[in-house]
């Protein structure tokens, strides 16, 4: 069976670890990395080589939108998770 390689992005360390743990328990998925996705950092896609990015934007949607804008055109699909005020 082919595993879907997932990169978890979330600024909050505890939320990031929890989301990664839940995803890693699912059959067919493997978490290849967890990063904060800070505003000024580009995602190290060449290191993790994910098939999909799961991005928990939480309450900081404007910061996440700025960071998403830095993704290259050939970046894998992004599943965004967030909260609305």
Number of C-alpha atoms within 10 A of each C-alpha: 5 7 11 15 18 24 25 23 27 23 19 14 13 10 14 19 16 11 19 22 13 10 17 16 11 10 10 12 14 19 24 17 18 21 17 16 22 15 15 10 10 14 20 14 16 8 9 15 16 22 16 17 22 22 24 24 20 16 13 13 16 11 14 23 12 13 17 17 10 14 15 11 7 6 15 16 11 16 11 15 13 13 10 7 4
